Amino acid sequence: MFLEGMQPTIIVLMGVAGAGKTTIGRRLAQELGWHFCDGDEFHSQANIDKIRSGHPLDDEDRRPWLARIRESIVNWIRDDRRVVLASSLLKAKYRAAVLNGVRDRVTMVYLDADPPVLRSRLLNRPGHFMGEALLESQLAILEVPSEALHVDASLPPDAIVQRIRTDLKL
C-alpha cells in the first residue's frame, strides 16, 4: 500500500461508481497542490457509448483503457509529477496491469460505501454517462483490494480527504 517514510508520487482513488472518486480526487489534489486526473478520460468513445446505453464493459473493452492509464502513470512518474487519479480498477488483475513495475510509487485508496449510498448518489448525479443501472454489474466484479487504504466513502468529503491525508501523512 504505502511504504513508511516515502511520499507517494501517484494516489489512485478506486471504487465502484458513486463512491466519490472524482469529488474526493479533486478536493485532495487541490489541497495537496497536485494534478487531478479522472480515469474516465482514458475511455474510448465506444466504451462511453456502451456504458451510456446501459451495457457493462467486459475485460476486452477495458484492455486499451487500462493500457492508457498505465502509460500515463509511467509518464507522470518519469516526469516527477504528483497526481491524484480517480479510477475504478475493480479487479485485482486491472490493478496489476496498471501498476506493473511502478507499484512502489503508487498508493491505492479504496473508497467503500454500501449499495444504498452508491445508488442514491448515482440517481442524483446528472450528466454522467455511468448511471445507476450498471451499479450491480460493478459490485459483482469488485475484488476488494487488500493492498489499499480503505476509507468509508459515506463520510462527508472533507472528512474523507482529511482521513486520507492523515493516514498517508500528507
N, C-alpha and C positions, 0 to 999 in steps of 0.2 A: 504494500500500500504506500508507505511513505518511510523513507529512511531517516531516522533520527539525526538531527543536526544538519540536514540538507534541505535547501529550499527547492520546491518543485519548479520546473520550467513550465509545465502544462498541467492544468487541472481539468479533468473531464468530469462533468456532471452528467450522470447517466440515470436512466429510469424510464418507465413507460410514459406514454402521452398523458399530460395533465399533472405530472409530478412537479412541474415548476422549473424545469431545466433552464429555459430561456429567461424567465423572470429572475431567478436566483443568479444565473450566469451573468446577466447584465449588471446586476447590483454588485456582485462580488468583484467583477472586473473593474467596475468604476471605483469601488473603494480601494482596490489594490493598485490602480493606475495601470492595469493590464489591458490587453486587447481582448475583445469578446468575439467569438465565432459560433454561429449556430450550425450544427451538423446538418440541418435541413438544406442549407445552401449547397451541399455536395450532391444532393439528389438530382438525377436526370429529370427532364420534363416528363418522360414516360413513367417514371416512378411516381412523381407527383400526381399525374393524371390517374394512375392506377389507384393510389391511396384515396384521392378525391372521389373516385367512383365507388368507394366502399370495399375495395379488394385489398387484402393484406399482401405485402411484399413477401416473396419467398427468398431463399438463400441466393439463388442465381440473380434475382433483381438487386440484392444488396451487395453482391461482389464488387462491382465497379464503384459503388458508393463508399464501401469500406476502403478500397484502394486509394480513392481520392482523399479520404480523411487521413489515412496513414501517410501519404505523400506530404500533405500539409503539415502534419506533426513533425515529420523528419525535417522539413524545411524550416519550421519555426525553431526547432532545436538548433539546427545548423546556424541560423541567423541570430540565435540567442534572444528570441522573442518570448515574452511571458504571455501566455494565452489561457483564457478560460474557454473551454469548448463544451457546448451543450450537445449531447448526442446519446441516443437511446442505448446502443450497444447491448442489446438484451441478452444475447447468448455468449457463453464463455468463448466460443470459437470466433465470434466477431471481435471481442476484446483482444484475443490472442493475435488475430490477423492485424489489427490496428497497432498493437503495442509491441509486436515482434522487434526485438533489438533496441527498443527505446524505453522499455518498462521502467528503468531506473530514473527517468526524467519526467515521468508522468504519475500524477496522483489521481486515483479514481475516487469519486464521491457518489455514492448511491442514494438518490432521493426516493424514499419509500413512503407510500401512502396507501391507505385502504381503498378498495374499489369504489365505494360510495363517494369519497372525497374526489377521486380522479374523475368519475362520471360527472359529478356536479361541475367541476372546473371545465371539462370538455364541452358540456352543454352551454356554458356561459362564455365560451371563447369564440368570438365572432371572427370570421375571415381567415381562419387557418384551414389548410387542406386536410388535416388529420382530425377527423371527427370522432364522436363518442362511439360510433358503430364498430370501430376497429379495436376498441379497448380490450375486449375479451381475447382477441387473437394475440395481442401483445402480452397480456397476462399469461396466456397459455404457453408462450415460448420463453418467457422470462426465466433466466437462470440467475438467481440472486448471487451477486459476487461475494466471495469470501475475502478478496484482496482489496476491498474498498472501505472507506469510511462510510458508515451507514448513518443517515440523518433522517429524522422524522419530517417528511415533506408536508405534513398537515400543520406544522407550526407556521406562524407569520413569517413572511420573507425576511424581515430584519433579524429575527431570531435564528433563522437558518443560516444566514450569512455570518452572523456572529459565532454560531456553533462551528462552522467550517473554519473560520479564521482562528478561533481559539484552539481547536483540535489540531490544526495544521501549523499552529504558531506563526500565523501570517499577520 
